[in-house]
Amino acid sequence: MKEKQGDAAAGAERIIKKYPNRRLYDTNTSSYITLTEIKQLVMANAAFVVRDAKTGEDITRSILLQIILEEEAGGTPMFSASVLANIIRFYGHAMQGFMGGYLEKNIQSLYDVQSKLAEQSKGVTPEMWTQFMAMQAPMMQGLVNSNLEQSKAMFVQMQEQMQKQTEQMLGAFGLKR
């Protein structure tokens, strides 16, 4: 994809328009793009928004979900049917609002770990990489366990906060548990 010099230098948010014919138009490059190219923008940490060309509505989330759907349908899926069913169960539940933040923080934490590993592995020779891969399973298990402990603590904190808010709300109505 080509970029205009001014927009790329300014780091401006790219605007992608989705037309009724399902085509995506990158206003930055003045060209039509594919979901694969939008995925490349995501991978490059590029700031962008996808708008419905007719209404101007922000439809970035639906495009990102479409990319996830395509990724899940091809190759090795990231989510099991059980995980997806559990996510669906949170919709409409009192915990729905908290679950989004909880997942976001945990995924960001895993991404940060991945980024640190990628940064540290620059300049690693093939021999060093082989040794690293031999140690990866125990190390990754430790990282995952650490992340799970943080995740558990965050979830417990979230539950305590909800309980306090519920008690305050009930107290405001003169009700006690």
C-alpha positions as CSV (number, residue, x, y, z in Angstrom):
1,M,0.0,0.0,0.0
2,K,1.3,3.4,-0.9
3,E,1.1,6.3,1.6
4,K,0.9,10.1,1.2
5,Q,3.9,11.7,2.7
6,G,2.1,14.2,4.8
7,D,-0.3,11.8,6.5
8,A,2.4,9.1,7.2
9,A,4.7,11.7,8.7
10,A,2.0,13.3,10.8
11,G,0.9,9.9,12.2
12,A,-2.7,10.8,11.4
13,E,-5.4,8.2,11.9
14,R,-6.2,6.6,8.6
15,I,-9.8,6.6,7.6
16,I,-11.1,3.5,5.8
17,K,-14.5,3.8,4.2
18,K,-16.7,0.7,3.7
19,Y,-19.1,1.0,0.8
20,P,-22.4,-0.8,0.3
21,N,-20.7,-3.1,-2.2
22,R,-18.6,-4.3,0.7
23,R,-15.4,-2.7,-0.7
24,L,-13.0,-0.9,1.6
25,Y,-11.5,2.3,0.5
26,D,-8.4,3.7,2.2
27,T,-8.6,7.5,2.0
28,N,-5.0,7.8,2.9
29,T,-3.7,5.9,-0.2
30,S,-6.8,6.7,-2.4
31,S,-7.1,3.0,-3.2
32,Y,-9.3,0.0,-2.4
33,I,-7.9,-2.4,0.2
34,T,-8.7,-5.8,1.5
35,L,-9.2,-7.3,5.0
36,T,-5.7,-8.7,4.7
37,E,-4.4,-5.2,4.3
38,I,-6.4,-4.0,7.3
39,K,-4.9,-6.9,9.2
40,Q,-1.4,-5.6,8.2
41,L,-2.4,-2.2,9.5
42,V,-3.3,-3.8,12.9
43,M,0.0,-5.8,12.9
44,A,1.9,-2.6,12.2
45,N,0.1,-0.8,15.1
46,A,-1.2,1.8,12.6
47,A,-4.0,4.1,13.9
48,F,-7.1,3.7,11.7
49,V,-10.9,3.8,11.8
50,V,-13.3,2.2,9.5
51,R,-16.4,4.2,8.7
52,D,-19.6,3.3,6.8
53,A,-19.3,5.4,3.7
54,K,-23.0,6.2,3.7
55,T,-23.7,7.0,7.4
56,G,-20.2,7.8,8.7
57,E,-20.8,5.3,11.5
58,D,-17.6,3.9,13.1
59,I,-17.7,0.2,12.1
60,T,-14.1,-0.6,13.1
61,R,-15.1,-3.3,15.6
62,S,-17.2,-5.2,13.1
63,I,-14.3,-5.2,10.6
64,L,-11.9,-6.4,13.3
65,L,-14.4,-9.1,14.3
66,Q,-14.6,-10.1,10.6
67,I,-10.8,-10.5,10.5
68,I,-10.9,-12.6,13.7
69,L,-13.7,-14.8,12.1
70,E,-11.6,-15.4,9.0
71,E,-8.5,-16.2,11.1
72,E,-10.5,-18.6,13.2
73,A,-12.0,-20.3,10.2
74,G,-8.7,-20.9,8.5
75,G,-5.5,-22.4,10.0
76,T,-5.3,-23.1,13.7
77,P,-8.1,-21.4,15.8
78,M,-7.2,-19.5,18.9
79,F,-10.5,-20.0,20.6
80,S,-12.2,-23.3,21.5
81,A,-16.0,-23.6,21.2
82,S,-16.1,-23.7,25.0
83,V,-14.2,-20.3,25.3
84,L,-16.5,-18.7,22.7
85,A,-19.6,-20.1,24.5
86,N,-18.4,-18.6,27.8
87,I,-17.8,-15.2,26.2
88,I,-21.3,-15.3,24.8
89,R,-22.7,-16.1,28.2
90,F,-21.3,-12.8,29.5
91,Y,-23.5,-10.8,27.1
92,G,-26.4,-9.3,29.0
93,H,-24.9,-10.5,32.3
94,A,-24.1,-8.0,35.1
95,M,-20.4,-8.8,34.6
96,Q,-20.4,-7.9,30.9
97,G,-18.9,-4.4,31.4
98,F,-16.2,-5.8,33.6
99,M,-15.4,-8.7,31.4
100,G,-14.3,-6.5,28.5
101,G,-11.8,-4.6,30.6
102,Y,-10.6,-7.8,32.2
103,L,-10.0,-9.5,28.9
104,E,-8.4,-6.3,27.5
105,K,-5.9,-6.0,30.4
106,N,-5.0,-9.7,30.2
107,I,-4.5,-9.7,26.4
108,Q,-2.4,-6.5,26.7
109,S,-0.3,-8.2,29.4
110,L,0.4,-11.2,27.1
111,Y,1.1,-8.9,24.2
112,D,3.6,-7.0,26.4
113,V,5.4,-10.3,27.3
114,Q,5.5,-11.2,23.6
115,S,6.9,-7.8,22.7
116,K,9.6,-8.1,25.3
117,L,10.6,-11.6,24.1
118,A,10.7,-10.4,20.5
119,E,12.9,-7.4,21.5
120,Q,15.2,-9.6,23.5
121,S,15.5,-12.1,20.6
122,K,16.9,-9.6,18.1
123,G,20.4,-10.7,17.1
124,V,19.9,-14.2,18.4
125,T,21.9,-16.8,16.5
126,P,20.3,-20.0,15.2
127,E,22.2,-22.0,17.9
128,M,21.0,-19.6,20.6
129,W,17.4,-19.9,19.3
130,T,17.6,-23.7,19.5
131,Q,18.7,-23.5,23.1
132,F,16.0,-20.9,23.8
133,M,13.3,-23.2,22.3
134,A,14.5,-26.1,24.5
135,M,13.9,-23.9,27.5
136,Q,10.7,-22.2,26.2
137,A,8.2,-24.7,27.6
138,P,9.2,-24.2,31.2
139,M,9.7,-20.5,30.8
140,M,6.4,-19.9,29.0
141,Q,4.6,-22.0,31.6
142,G,6.1,-19.7,34.3
143,L,5.0,-16.6,32.4
144,V,1.5,-18.0,31.8
145,N,1.3,-19.0,35.5
146,S,2.4,-15.5,36.5
147,N,-0.2,-13.9,34.2
148,L,-2.9,-16.3,35.5
149,E,-2.1,-15.2,39.1
150,Q,-2.3,-11.5,38.1
151,S,-5.5,-12.3,36.3
152,K,-7.0,-14.1,39.3
153,A,-6.1,-11.2,41.6
154,M,-7.6,-8.7,39.2
155,F,-10.8,-10.8,39.0
156,V,-11.1,-11.1,42.8
157,Q,-10.6,-7.3,43.1
158,M,-13.3,-6.8,40.5
159,Q,-15.7,-9.0,42.4
160,E,-15.0,-7.2,45.7
161,Q,-15.6,-3.9,44.0
162,M,-18.9,-5.1,42.6
163,Q,-19.9,-6.4,46.0
164,K,-19.1,-3.0,47.6
165,Q,-21.0,-1.2,45.0
166,T,-24.0,-3.5,45.4
167,E,-24.0,-3.0,49.1
168,Q,-23.8,0.8,48.7
169,M,-26.7,0.7,46.3
170,L,-28.8,-1.5,48.5
171,G,-27.9,0.8,51.5
172,A,-29.1,3.8,49.5
173,F,-32.5,2.1,49.2
174,G,-32.5,1.2,52.9
175,L,-31.9,-2.5,52.2
176,K,-29.2,-4.6,53.8
177,R,-27.9,-8.1,53.0
